[in-house]
Amino acid sequence: HRQILSKELNHITNDHNQFKQRINEQKQNPQNHSLIKQIDQWERNTIEKIQEKAKEYREIFTEFSQIWFNDIEKNFNDFSEQIEQIHEENEYNEINLSNKVIEITEELINPSNISVKEDSQSLINQISIISSKKSKFKKWKQNAIIVAAENGRGQELNQLNSLGGIFIDKNKNIFIADCFNHRIVEWKYNAKEGQIIAGENGKENEVRRWKIGEYNEGIVAAGGNGKGDQLNTPDFIFRKDAKKGRIVAGGNDQGKNLNQLSSPDGIIVDSLGQIYIVDWGNTQVMRWCEGKEDSEIIVGENGSKIQSNQLKYPRGLPFDEEGNLYVADSRNDRTAKFGIVL
């Protein structure tokens, strides 16, 4: 019996190793997946259909163009006879002749009886990528764990004073913009106090860039020219080369309804394109999915106080690699971690 079990275990082990190898191969070469091959085939079919239509339209234009060229040639011959007649009579109107030349030339360049019109109906069959698997980052526990500061407002290393943006690295170290203390503080994972890594030298109305691990003066990336048109309590994110934006959330005046926002602050987009927004004025975090008019509240719908299931004017928010949500609980001077519900 033991020999039989050992033999079956060896088979299972071999199947496991083969399956693992198959997973690694597909992970390293996703282009070889059967669904990618379906997309490639759709691309080829679509290109072929477009090429066939383009060929058909070229043939139609060639047929029409012969009639068009014949008309232009006839007009030109009539004009030539008119010129010969004028030479014989020795009387001509320079303006009329010039206008006729312009008219024939314009008709040759931009024909008035032939044009290309784009149809509003799509020529190609659109495809969609549909997944029946729901988002992994679906819900979060409503009671948070305080992971940075819970010692009241102040400027000690275990305190904060009105948080701004926060960032989580792969080791779950938390970098916090400690706004009214004018400094950037790093809280190591499970640390009881932070470490100042930038700032503490006064307000300069500027954005500085530091590389992780560097604790120097940093490089001025924006501002640094005093208040005014430069930076004054900066709170914006600019995308390179952007000329204007489009509304992706809110846009229905200030309010508390699910299709409204009140002074939104932090924002982050996940891999599925879902938008998470800190609704500062309503002290909650919202999720907006593309194509839906209303958002949903994911944390912070229990009032604006200091309990673990409450927020008070939150600002920045990131996720860690496990999908846990961190919120800069600004007026409570702390960073709250909302664990993902698996």
N, C-alpha and C positions, 0 to 999 in steps of 0.2 A: 504493500500500500504506500509506503514511504517512497519507493522508487517511482511509482506512478505519479505521486504528487510532485516529486522532484522533476520528473519529465515535463509535466504540465507547467510547472513554474518556469522551466527553461524556455518553453514555447511562449509563455506570457512575456518573459523578459526579452526574447527576440522580437516579438511583436511590438513591445514598448520601445525598443531601440530603433526599430524601423520607423515607427510612427514619429518618434522624436526627430529622426533624421529628415523625415518628410516635412515636419513643421519648420525646421531650420531652413530647409531648401526653399519653401514657399515664403518664409519670412525674409530671406535674403534676396529672393527673386520674385517679388509680387507681380511682375510683368508677365510671368508664365501662368498666372491663374486663369481658369476657364472663363471667368467673367471679364477679365481684361481682353481675352480673345474675342468675346462677344462684342465688346466695345470697338475693337479693331475692325471686326467684320462690318459693324454698323458704319464706321468711318469710310471703309472702302465702298460700301453700297451707296452711301450718301454722295461721295465724290463722283462715283460713276453716274449717278442720277443727274447731278449738276452738270457734268461734262456732256451728257446726252442732250440735256435741255439747251446748254450753251451752243452745241453744234446745230440743233434745230433752229435756234434764233439767228445764228449766223447765216444759215441757208435762206431764211425768210428775208433777212436784211439784204442779202445779195440779190434776191429776186426783185425786191422793191427798189433797190438802188439802180438797177438797169433802167427802170421806168423814170426814176428821178434824174439820172444822168441824161437820158434822152430829152427830157423837158428842158433841162438847163442848156443842153447843146442847141435845141431849137431856138430858145430865147437868144442865145449868143449869135446864132446865124442871122436871126432877124435883126439883131443889133448891128451886125457887120454890114448887112444890106443897107441899113439906115445910114451908117457912116459913109458908105460909097455914094449914096444918093446926095448926102450933104456936100461931099467933095465936088460932085458934078454941079450942084446948084450954087456952091460957094456961099451958102448961108447955114449957119448952125448956132445953136444955143449951148454955150459951154457948160452952164449949170445943169441942164437936162441930161447932157451926155455924162457928166461926172456922176450924177445921181444914178444913172442906169448902170454904170460900171460898178458902183458900190453895191447896188441891189443884186446884181448877178454874182458878185464875189461873196456877198453875205449868204446868198442861197446855197452856194457851193460849200461854204464852211459850216453853216448851221441851217440845214434843211428845215423848212417850215412844215412839211407834210410827213416827216418821219421823226419819231422820237422813241426813247426807251422809257417805259414806265414800270416802276417796281410794284409788284402785287403785294397787298397786305397779307394774303394767305401764304402760309409757310410752305416752301417747296420740299423741305426735308421732314422726316418723321422724328420728332424729339424723343429722347430717351431719358429716363430718370434712374437714379440709384436709390433703391428702397431697401431699408433695413427693418426687419421685424423686431430686432433687439432694441429694447429701450435704453435710453442713456444711462450709463453707469452712475453718473453724478445726478441722480434723481432727487434724493431727499437728504436732509441733514438733521441731526439731533437738534432739538430746540433749546436745550440747556447747554450753554457753552462752558468750556474750561478756560480759565484765565491763564494765558501762557506768558504774558509780559506785563508787569506792574499791576499792583492792586493795593497800593499804599497811599492813595490819595494824590492830589495834585502837588507837584513840587519839582525841584531841580536836582534832587539826589539821584544816584545811579539806579536806585530801585523805584524811581518815580518818573512820571511823564507829565507834560503840560500841553494838552490839546493835540492829539495825534493827527498826522496827515496821511501820506501814503505809506504803505508797508510792502515789504518784499520778503519772500521765503526762498532760501536756497535749497539745494538738493539734500543738505544735511539738517534741514529744518531749523537752521539759524534764522532769526527774524531781524530784518533791518527796518528801523522805524524813523520816520521823519517826525521828530519831536518839535512841533512847530514853534510854540511860544518859548521854548528853551533854546531855539535857534541852533539845533544840532541834529546830527544823524546818529542813532544809537543802535548798536548790534547786541541782540540778546541771544546768547548761545542756547542750544537746545537744553531745556530743563534748568536754565540758569535762574538765579534769584535776583540778579541785577544785570544791568546792561553795561556796555563799554562804548564810550564816545569814539566814533571813528571819523567824524567830520563836523566842522562847525565850532561852536563855542567861542567864536571870535567876533560876534556881533552881526547885525543884519547888513547885507550889502545889495539886496534886491538883485540877485543873480542866481543862475543855475550853474552848479559846479559838477564836474564829472570825476568820480573816483573809480579806480579799478579795485575789485575785491582783493584784500590783502595789502593794499597800499594805504598808509596812514599819514599822508602828507597834506599839502595845501590844496591839492586837486587842480583841475583845469577849468577855467571859466568857459562854459559852453553857451551861455546866453545871459543877457543882462549885464550887470556890472557897471552900468552907467547912471546909477541913481534912479529915483522914482520918475514916473512919467510914462513916456511911450515905451520904456524898456520893460522892466518887470516890477510889479508892485503886488506883494503877496501872491506870487505866481501859483496858478491852480489849473493850468491848461496843458493839454497834450496836442502837439502839432504833428501832422503826417507830412512827410517829405513830398514836395511838389504839389500838394493839394491846393486847388483853387477855391473850391466850395464843397460843402457837405450835403448829405441828404438825411432826412429824419428817419431813424430806425427804431426809436422808442419815444413815447410821450407825444408831444406836439399837440396836445389837446388842452392847453392852458394848465396853470398850476392847480393841483388838487389831490385828493386822496383816493379817487377811483382807480381801478386797475388799468385804465388806459391813460392815466395821468402820472406826472412826477412833480415833486416839490424840491427844487434846488438840488438836482442830482450831482453827485460828486465822483466817487470812484467808479471805474468801469473795467470789465474784463470780458473777453470772448473765449468760449471753450472750443474744443476741436470740432464740435458739431455746429458751430456758428451761433450757439445760443448766447445771448447777451445778459450779463449779470451787472446790475447797476445798484450802487448805494443811493437810496432815496433819502438824502440827508434830512430834508424837512419833515418827512414822515417817519423817520428813524427806523428804516427797515431795508432789507435787501430784496430786490426784485429780479425775476428772470423773464426775459422777453424772447420768444421764439419767432423766427422769421415767418411771416404770413399770418400771424395772429394779431388781432387788434388789442387784446388785453394781455397783461402780464400776470404773473403769480408771485405771491409773497413766499420766499423760502426761509427767511429767518427774521425775527424782530417784530412780530405782530402782537406783542403783549404789553405795549405801553413804553414810555420813555423814562425808565428808572435804572436802578443799579443791580437788579436781580440777574441771575445767570441766563435767563431766557428773555432779557430785555437789552435794548441798545439806547444810547443817548447821543443823537446827532453823529452817526457813524460816517466814516469817510472812505479810506482805501480798503481794497479787498484783493487777496490773491488765493490761489489754491496751492496745496502742496502736491507732491507726486502721487499721493494716495487718494487725492480728491477731497481732503478735509478743507473746509472753508475758514479763512482767517479774516477777521474784521477789525479795522482800527476804530475802536469804540471811543470816539474823540472826547466827548465831554465827561465820560467816565474815566478818562485817562488810563486806558488799559487796552490790551489786545486780546480779543476773544477768539477761541477756536471752536468751531462747530463741527463735530465729527460726522463723517459720511455714514449713512445708513446703508449697509451692504445687503 
